[in-house]
Amino acid sequence: MTVSIPLVVLLGVVVLVAWRYLGLRLWQATVCLLFGFFLAATALGPDIRHLVDAALSWLTGS
């Protein structure tokens, strides 16, 4: 799966809104970022990638 720029921008906006309005602290966002980075390197990475790809395909109707 190729992550498109609009998906990255959308997720960035969600993090920015959470940081600004929901009280997300910078260290919490950093921990979440590192968790995602290291999770992608595990054996679950491809399964998560396929799940996100299937969800995006379902949402876009393709």
PDB file of N, CA, C and O in Angstrom:
ATOM      1  N   MET A   1       0.836  -1.171   0.000  1.00  0.00           N
ATOM      2  CA  MET A   1       0.000   0.000   0.000  1.00  0.00           C
ATOM      3  C   MET A   1       0.880   1.233   0.000  1.00  0.00           C
ATOM      4  O   MET A   1       1.845   1.313   0.760  1.00  0.00           O
ATOM      5  N   THR A   2       0.559   2.174  -0.830  1.00  0.00           N
ATOM      6  CA  THR A   2       1.247   3.442  -0.855  1.00  0.00           C
ATOM      7  C   THR A   2       0.399   4.458  -0.115  1.00  0.00           C
ATOM      8  O   THR A   2      -0.752   4.702  -0.476  1.00  0.00           O
ATOM      9  N   VAL A   3       0.970   5.041   0.912  1.00  0.00           N
ATOM     10  CA  VAL A   3       0.241   6.045   1.674  1.00  0.00           C
ATOM     11  C   VAL A   3       0.295   7.339   0.889  1.00  0.00           C
ATOM     12  O   VAL A   3       1.369   7.847   0.568  1.00  0.00           O
ATOM     13  N   SER A   4      -0.866   7.857   0.591  1.00  0.00           N
ATOM     14  CA  SER A   4      -0.916   9.073  -0.206  1.00  0.00           C
ATOM     15  C   SER A   4      -0.725  10.297   0.684  1.00  0.00           C
ATOM     16  O   SER A   4      -0.943  10.245   1.895  1.00  0.00           O
ATOM     17  N   ILE A   5      -0.322  11.374   0.072  1.00  0.00           N
ATOM     18  CA  ILE A   5      -0.105  12.620   0.796  1.00  0.00           C
ATOM     19  C   ILE A   5      -1.390  13.110   1.469  1.00  0.00           C
ATOM     20  O   ILE A   5      -1.322  13.562   2.612  1.00  0.00           O
ATOM     21  N   PRO A   6      -2.576  13.042   0.809  1.00  0.00           N
ATOM     22  CA  PRO A   6      -3.787  13.509   1.509  1.00  0.00           C
ATOM     23  C   PRO A   6      -4.081  12.739   2.800  1.00  0.00           C
ATOM     24  O   PRO A   6      -4.576  13.327   3.761  1.00  0.00           O
ATOM     25  N   LEU A   7      -3.790  11.450   2.840  1.00  0.00           N
ATOM     26  CA  LEU A   7      -4.011  10.683   4.068  1.00  0.00           C
ATOM     27  C   LEU A   7      -3.064  11.152   5.157  1.00  0.00           C
ATOM     28  O   LEU A   7      -3.464  11.285   6.313  1.00  0.00           O
ATOM     29  N   VAL A   8      -1.826  11.402   4.802  1.00  0.00           N
ATOM     30  CA  VAL A   8      -0.852  11.893   5.779  1.00  0.00           C
ATOM     31  C   VAL A   8      -1.261  13.279   6.277  1.00  0.00           C
ATOM     32  O   VAL A   8      -1.156  13.570   7.469  1.00  0.00           O
ATOM     33  N   VAL A   9      -1.723  14.123   5.372  1.00  0.00           N
ATOM     34  CA  VAL A   9      -2.169  15.464   5.765  1.00  0.00           C
ATOM     35  C   VAL A   9      -3.393  15.369   6.676  1.00  0.00           C
ATOM     36  O   VAL A   9      -3.477  16.089   7.672  1.00  0.00           O
ATOM     37  N   LEU A  10      -4.336  14.497   6.350  1.00  0.00           N
ATOM     38  CA  LEU A  10      -5.529  14.325   7.184  1.00  0.00           C
ATOM     39  C   LEU A  10      -5.155  13.866   8.588  1.00  0.00           C
ATOM     40  O   LEU A  10      -5.674  14.395   9.571  1.00  0.00           O
ATOM     41  N   LEU A  11      -4.268  12.899   8.690  1.00  0.00           N
ATOM     42  CA  LEU A  11      -3.839  12.426  10.005  1.00  0.00           C
ATOM     43  C   LEU A  11      -3.069  13.513  10.754  1.00  0.00           C
ATOM     44  O   LEU A  11      -3.178  13.626  11.975  1.00  0.00           O
ATOM     45  N   GLY A  12      -2.301  14.302  10.030  1.00  0.00           N
ATOM     46  CA  GLY A  12      -1.602  15.428  10.654  1.00  0.00           C
ATOM     47  C   GLY A  12      -2.564  16.462  11.210  1.00  0.00           C
ATOM     48  O   GLY A  12      -2.332  17.018  12.283  1.00  0.00           O
ATOM     49  N   VAL A  13      -3.636  16.721  10.486  1.00  0.00           N
ATOM     50  CA  VAL A  13      -4.654  17.665  10.962  1.00  0.00           C
ATOM     51  C   VAL A  13      -5.345  17.124  12.207  1.00  0.00           C
ATOM     52  O   VAL A  13      -5.626  17.878  13.138  1.00  0.00           O
ATOM     53  N   VAL A  14      -5.619  15.826  12.229  1.00  0.00           N
ATOM     54  CA  VAL A  14      -6.240  15.213  13.412  1.00  0.00           C
ATOM     55  C   VAL A  14      -5.331  15.376  14.623  1.00  0.00           C
ATOM     56  O   VAL A  14      -5.804  15.708  15.710  1.00  0.00           O
ATOM     57  N   VAL A  15      -4.039  15.147  14.451  1.00  0.00           N
ATOM     58  CA  VAL A  15      -3.093  15.306  15.559  1.00  0.00           C
ATOM     59  C   VAL A  15      -3.028  16.771  15.988  1.00  0.00           C
ATOM     60  O   VAL A  15      -2.995  17.062  17.184  1.00  0.00           O
ATOM     61  N   LEU A  16      -3.009  17.691  15.030  1.00  0.00           N
ATOM     62  CA  LEU A  16      -2.957  19.118  15.361  1.00  0.00           C
ATOM     63  C   LEU A  16      -4.196  19.542  16.143  1.00  0.00           C
ATOM     64  O   LEU A  16      -4.084  20.277  17.124  1.00  0.00           O
ATOM     65  N   VAL A  17      -5.366  19.091  15.727  1.00  0.00           N
ATOM     66  CA  VAL A  17      -6.606  19.419  16.446  1.00  0.00           C
ATOM     67  C   VAL A  17      -6.582  18.813  17.848  1.00  0.00           C
ATOM     68  O   VAL A  17      -6.982  19.463  18.814  1.00  0.00           O
ATOM     69  N   ALA A  18      -6.115  17.571  17.961  1.00  0.00           N
ATOM     70  CA  ALA A  18      -6.033  16.936  19.283  1.00  0.00           C
ATOM     71  C   ALA A  18      -5.050  17.678  20.177  1.00  0.00           C
ATOM     72  O   ALA A  18      -5.283  17.830  21.376  1.00  0.00           O
ATOM     73  N   TRP A  19      -3.965  18.134  19.597  1.00  0.00           N
ATOM     74  CA  TRP A  19      -2.963  18.857  20.376  1.00  0.00           C
ATOM     75  C   TRP A  19      -3.505  20.210  20.835  1.00  0.00           C
ATOM     76  O   TRP A  19      -3.309  20.617  21.980  1.00  0.00           O
ATOM     77  N   ARG A  20      -4.181  20.887  19.932  1.00  0.00           N
ATOM     78  CA  ARG A  20      -4.633  22.248  20.232  1.00  0.00           C
ATOM     79  C   ARG A  20      -5.880  22.282  21.116  1.00  0.00           C
ATOM     80  O   ARG A  20      -5.966  23.092  22.039  1.00  0.00           O
ATOM     81  N   TYR A  21      -6.846  21.403  20.835  1.00  0.00           N
ATOM     82  CA  TYR A  21      -8.144  21.512  21.506  1.00  0.00           C
ATOM     83  C   TYR A  21      -8.435  20.404  22.514  1.00  0.00           C
ATOM     84  O   TYR A  21      -9.280  20.591  23.389  1.00  0.00           O
ATOM     85  N   LEU A  22      -7.778  19.284  22.421  1.00  0.00           N
ATOM     86  CA  LEU A  22      -8.068  18.175  23.337  1.00  0.00           C
ATOM     87  C   LEU A  22      -6.995  17.987  24.400  1.00  0.00           C
ATOM     88  O   LEU A  22      -7.069  17.062  25.209  1.00  0.00           O
ATOM     89  N   GLY A  23      -6.005  18.861  24.397  1.00  0.00           N
ATOM     90  CA  GLY A  23      -4.993  18.803  25.442  1.00  0.00           C
ATOM     91  C   GLY A  23      -3.910  17.760  25.220  1.00  0.00           C
ATOM     92  O   GLY A  23      -3.251  17.345  26.174  1.00  0.00           O
ATOM     93  N   LEU A  24      -3.714  17.332  23.991  1.00  0.00           N
ATOM     94  CA  LEU A  24      -2.639  16.386  23.707  1.00  0.00           C
ATOM     95  C   LEU A  24      -1.311  17.096  23.890  1.00  0.00           C
ATOM     96  O   LEU A  24      -1.081  18.157  23.310  1.00  0.00           O
ATOM     97  N   ARG A  25      -0.451  16.520  24.684  1.00  0.00           N
ATOM     98  CA  ARG A  25       0.847  17.133  24.926  1.00  0.00           C
ATOM     99  C   ARG A  25       1.847  16.632  23.898  1.00  0.00           C
ATOM    100  O   ARG A  25       1.658  15.577  23.292  1.00  0.00           O
ATOM    101  N   LEU A  26       2.900  17.391  23.710  1.00  0.00           N
ATOM    102  CA  LEU A  26       3.907  17.053  22.716  1.00  0.00           C
ATOM    103  C   LEU A  26       4.545  15.707  23.009  1.00  0.00           C
ATOM    104  O   LEU A  26       4.788  14.934  22.082  1.00  0.00           O
ATOM    105  N   TRP A  27       4.826  15.402  24.272  1.00  0.00           N
ATOM    106  CA  TRP A  27       5.455  14.127  24.591  1.00  0.00           C
ATOM    107  C   TRP A  27       4.506  12.965  24.298  1.00  0.00           C
ATOM    108  O   TRP A  27       4.960  11.883  23.928  1.00  0.00           O
ATOM    109  N   GLN A  28       3.193  13.173  24.458  1.00  0.00           N
ATOM    110  CA  GLN A  28       2.228  12.119  24.155  1.00  0.00           C
ATOM    111  C   GLN A  28       2.165  11.862  22.656  1.00  0.00           C
ATOM    112  O   GLN A  28       2.090  10.712  22.223  1.00  0.00           O
ATOM    113  N   ALA A  29       2.195  12.926  21.864  1.00  0.00           N
ATOM    114  CA  ALA A  29       2.204  12.772  20.416  1.00  0.00           C
ATOM    115  C   ALA A  29       3.480  12.087  19.957  1.00  0.00           C
ATOM    116  O   ALA A  29       3.449  11.277  19.031  1.00  0.00           O
ATOM    117  N   THR A  30       4.600  12.404  20.594  1.00  0.00           N
ATOM    118  CA  THR A  30       5.882  11.774  20.251  1.00  0.00           C
ATOM    119  C   THR A  30       5.857  10.290  20.575  1.00  0.00           C
ATOM    120  O   THR A  30       6.343   9.476  19.790  1.00  0.00           O
ATOM    121  N   VAL A  31       5.296   9.929  21.720  1.00  0.00           N
ATOM    122  CA  VAL A  31       5.186   8.514  22.089  1.00  0.00           C
ATOM    123  C   VAL A  31       4.308   7.773  21.084  1.00  0.00           C
ATOM    124  O   VAL A  31       4.644   6.658  20.685  1.00  0.00           O
ATOM    125  N   CYS A  32       3.193   8.367  20.670  1.00  0.00           N
ATOM    126  CA  CYS A  32       2.320   7.740  19.676  1.00  0.00           C
ATOM    127  C   CYS A  32       3.029   7.575  18.344  1.00  0.00           C
ATOM    128  O   CYS A  32       2.877   6.549  17.681  1.00  0.00           O
ATOM    129  N   LEU A  33       3.802   8.575  17.947  1.00  0.00           N
ATOM    130  CA  LEU A  33       4.564   8.499  16.706  1.00  0.00           C
ATOM    131  C   LEU A  33       5.590   7.367  16.756  1.00  0.00           C
ATOM    132  O   LEU A  33       5.705   6.586  15.813  1.00  0.00           O
ATOM    133  N   LEU A  34       6.320   7.285  17.843  1.00  0.00           N
ATOM    134  CA  LEU A  34       7.310   6.218  17.986  1.00  0.00           C
ATOM    135  C   LEU A  34       6.651   4.842  18.053  1.00  0.00           C
ATOM    136  O   LEU A  34       7.163   3.878  17.483  1.00  0.00           O
ATOM    137  N   PHE A  35       5.520   4.751  18.746  1.00  0.00           N
ATOM    138  CA  PHE A  35       4.797   3.492  18.812  1.00  0.00           C
ATOM    139  C   PHE A  35       4.389   3.022  17.418  1.00  0.00           C
ATOM    140  O   PHE A  35       4.571   1.853  17.078  1.00  0.00           O
ATOM    141  N   GLY A  36       3.842   3.924  16.617  1.00  0.00           N
ATOM    142  CA  GLY A  36       3.456   3.571  15.255  1.00  0.00           C
ATOM    143  C   GLY A  36       4.640   3.169  14.400  1.00  0.00           C
ATOM    144  O   GLY A  36       4.557   2.228  13.612  1.00  0.00           O
ATOM    145  N   PHE A  37       5.741   3.885  14.559  1.00  0.00           N
ATOM    146  CA  PHE A  37       6.949   3.577  13.798  1.00  0.00           C
ATOM    147  C   PHE A  37       7.467   2.177  14.133  1.00  0.00           C
ATOM    148  O   PHE A  37       7.768   1.395  13.232  1.00  0.00           O
ATOM    149  N   PHE A  38       7.570   1.865  15.412  1.00  0.00           N
ATOM    150  CA  PHE A  38       8.075   0.559  15.816  1.00  0.00           C
ATOM    151  C   PHE A  38       7.057  -0.555  15.570  1.00  0.00           C
ATOM    152  O   PHE A  38       7.449  -1.688  15.295  1.00  0.00           O
ATOM    153  N   LEU A  39       5.776  -0.261  15.663  1.00  0.00           N
ATOM    154  CA  LEU A  39       4.748  -1.250  15.366  1.00  0.00           C
ATOM    155  C   LEU A  39       4.798  -1.657  13.898  1.00  0.00           C
ATOM    156  O   LEU A  39       4.574  -2.820  13.562  1.00  0.00           O
ATOM    157  N   ALA A  40       5.088  -0.702  13.032  1.00  0.00           N
ATOM    158  CA  ALA A  40       5.173  -1.005  11.599  1.00  0.00           C
ATOM    159  C   ALA A  40       6.323  -1.958  11.293  1.00  0.00           C
ATOM    160  O   ALA A  40       6.286  -2.666  10.286  1.00  0.00           O
ATOM    161  N   ALA A  41       7.338  -1.984  12.143  1.00  0.00           N
ATOM    162  CA  ALA A  41       8.493  -2.846  11.920  1.00  0.00           C
ATOM    163  C   ALA A  41       8.288  -4.266  12.468  1.00  0.00           C
ATOM    164  O   ALA A  41       9.146  -5.127  12.272  1.00  0.00           O
ATOM    165  N   THR A  42       7.170  -4.518  13.146  1.00  0.00           N
ATOM    166  CA  THR A  42       6.922  -5.845  13.692  1.00  0.00           C
ATOM    167  C   THR A  42       6.237  -6.725  12.652  1.00  0.00           C
ATOM    168  O   THR A  42       5.988  -6.297  11.525  1.00  0.00           O
ATOM    169  N   ALA A  43       5.941  -7.942  13.041  1.00  0.00           N
ATOM    170  CA  ALA A  43       5.255  -8.878  12.151  1.00  0.00           C
ATOM    171  C   ALA A  43       3.809  -8.444  11.881  1.00  0.00           C
ATOM    172  O   ALA A  43       3.202  -8.892  10.908  1.00  0.00           O
ATOM    173  N   LEU A  44       3.264  -7.588  12.722  1.00  0.00           N
ATOM    174  CA  LEU A  44       1.903  -7.098  12.525  1.00  0.00           C
ATOM    175  C   LEU A  44       1.827  -5.978  11.494  1.00  0.00           C
ATOM    176  O   LEU A  44       0.735  -5.635  11.042  1.00  0.00           O
ATOM    177  N   GLY A  45       2.956  -5.406  11.115  1.00  0.00           N
ATOM    178  CA  GLY A  45       2.981  -4.298  10.167  1.00  0.00           C
ATOM    179  C   GLY A  45       2.238  -4.572   8.870  1.00  0.00           C
ATOM    180  O   GLY A  45       1.381  -3.776   8.487  1.00  0.00           O
ATOM    181  N   PRO A  46       2.535  -5.676   8.174  1.00  0.00           N
ATOM    182  CA  PRO A  46       1.810  -5.959   6.927  1.00  0.00           C
ATOM    183  C   PRO A  46       0.306  -6.172   7.128  1.00  0.00           C
ATOM    184  O   PRO A  46      -0.495  -5.767   6.285  1.00  0.00           O
ATOM    185  N   ASP A  47      -0.073  -6.796   8.223  1.00  0.00           N
ATOM    186  CA  ASP A  47      -1.505  -7.005   8.495  1.00  0.00           C
ATOM    187  C   ASP A  47      -2.217  -5.674   8.722  1.00  0.00           C
ATOM    188  O   ASP A  47      -3.328  -5.471   8.232  1.00  0.00           O
ATOM    189  N   ILE A  48      -1.588  -4.779   9.456  1.00  0.00           N
ATOM    190  CA  ILE A  48      -2.168  -3.467   9.692  1.00  0.00           C
ATOM    191  C   ILE A  48      -2.262  -2.699   8.381  1.00  0.00           C
ATOM    192  O   ILE A  48      -3.254  -2.019   8.120  1.00  0.00           O
ATOM    193  N   ARG A  49      -1.231  -2.811   7.564  1.00  0.00           N
ATOM    194  CA  ARG A  49      -1.226  -2.138   6.263  1.00  0.00           C
ATOM    195  C   ARG A  49      -2.368  -2.644   5.387  1.00  0.00           C
ATOM    196  O   ARG A  49      -3.040  -1.854   4.723  1.00  0.00           O
ATOM    197  N   HIS A  50      -2.593  -3.973   5.383  1.00  0.00           N
ATOM    198  CA  HIS A  50      -3.691  -4.548   4.596  1.00  0.00           C
ATOM    199  C   HIS A  50      -5.050  -4.110   5.147  1.00  0.00           C
ATOM    200  O   HIS A  50      -5.979  -3.860   4.379  1.00  0.00           O
ATOM    201  N   LEU A  51      -5.167  -4.018   6.456  1.00  0.00           N
ATOM    202  CA  LEU A  51      -6.416  -3.575   7.072  1.00  0.00           C
ATOM    203  C   LEU A  51      -6.729  -2.126   6.694  1.00  0.00           C
ATOM    204  O   LEU A  51      -7.866  -1.801   6.353  1.00  0.00           O
ATOM    205  N   VAL A  52      -5.718  -1.262   6.756  1.00  0.00           N
ATOM    206  CA  VAL A  52      -5.923   0.142   6.375  1.00  0.00           C
ATOM    207  C   VAL A  52      -6.248   0.244   4.889  1.00  0.00           C
ATOM    208  O   VAL A  52      -7.111   1.029   4.495  1.00  0.00           O
ATOM    209  N   ASP A  53      -5.568  -0.539   4.071  1.00  0.00           N
ATOM    210  CA  ASP A  53      -5.835  -0.535   2.635  1.00  0.00           C
ATOM    211  C   ASP A  53      -7.261  -0.988   2.334  1.00  0.00           C
ATOM    212  O   ASP A  53      -7.937  -0.399   1.491  1.00  0.00           O
ATOM    213  N   ALA A  54      -7.718  -2.037   3.022  1.00  0.00           N
ATOM    214  CA  ALA A  54      -9.084  -2.527   2.817  1.00  0.00           C
ATOM    215  C   ALA A  54     -10.112  -1.492   3.280  1.00  0.00           C
ATOM    216  O   ALA A  54     -11.132  -1.289   2.621  1.00  0.00           O
ATOM    217  N   ALA A  55      -9.844  -0.846   4.399  1.00  0.00           N
ATOM    218  CA  ALA A  55     -10.777   0.171   4.892  1.00  0.00           C
ATOM    219  C   ALA A  55     -10.854   1.348   3.936  1.00  0.00           C
ATOM    220  O   ALA A  55     -11.938   1.867   3.673  1.00  0.00           O
ATOM    221  N   LEU A  56      -9.709   1.771   3.415  1.00  0.00           N
ATOM    222  CA  LEU A  56      -9.704   2.887   2.469  1.00  0.00           C
ATOM    223  C   LEU A  56     -10.386   2.502   1.160  1.00  0.00           C
ATOM    224  O   LEU A  56     -11.080   3.323   0.562  1.00  0.00           O
ATOM    225  N   SER A  57     -10.199   1.277   0.714  1.00  0.00           N
ATOM    226  CA  SER A  57     -10.872   0.815  -0.494  1.00  0.00           C
ATOM    227  C   SER A  57     -12.376   0.773  -0.284  1.00  0.00           C
ATOM    228  O   SER A  57     -13.138   1.137  -1.180  1.00  0.00           O
ATOM    229  N   TRP A  58     -12.810   0.335   0.883  1.00  0.00           N
ATOM    230  CA  TRP A  58     -14.231   0.290   1.196  1.00  0.00           C
ATOM    231  C   TRP A  58     -14.828   1.694   1.256  1.00  0.00           C
ATOM    232  O   TRP A  58     -15.924   1.934   0.751  1.00  0.00           O
ATOM    233  N   LEU A  59     -14.094   2.620   1.879  1.00  0.00           N
ATOM    234  CA  LEU A  59     -14.588   3.985   2.001  1.00  0.00           C
ATOM    235  C   LEU A  59     -14.656   4.705   0.664  1.00  0.00           C
ATOM    236  O   LEU A  59     -15.581   5.479   0.419  1.00  0.00           O
ATOM    237  N   THR A  60     -13.690   4.454  -0.193  1.00  0.00           N
ATOM    238  CA  THR A  60     -13.678   5.139  -1.497  1.00  0.00           C
ATOM    239  C   THR A  60     -14.505   4.421  -2.545  1.00  0.00           C
ATOM    240  O   THR A  60     -14.793   4.977  -3.605  1.00  0.00           O
ATOM    241  N   GLY A  61     -14.887   3.192  -2.253  1.00  0.00           N
ATOM    242  CA  GLY A  61     -15.727   2.450  -3.193  1.00  0.00           C
ATOM    243  C   GLY A  61     -14.970   1.849  -4.345  1.00  0.00           C
ATOM    244  O   GLY A  61     -15.571   1.509  -5.364  1.00  0.00           O
ATOM    245  N   SER A  62     -13.658   1.707  -4.216  1.00  0.00           N
ATOM    246  CA  SER A  62     -12.885   1.111  -5.328  1.00  0.00           C
ATOM    247  C   SER A  62     -12.350  -0.240  -4.963  1.00  0.00           C
ATOM    248  O   SER A  62     -11.681  -0.879  -5.775  1.00  0.00           O
TER     249      SER A  62
END
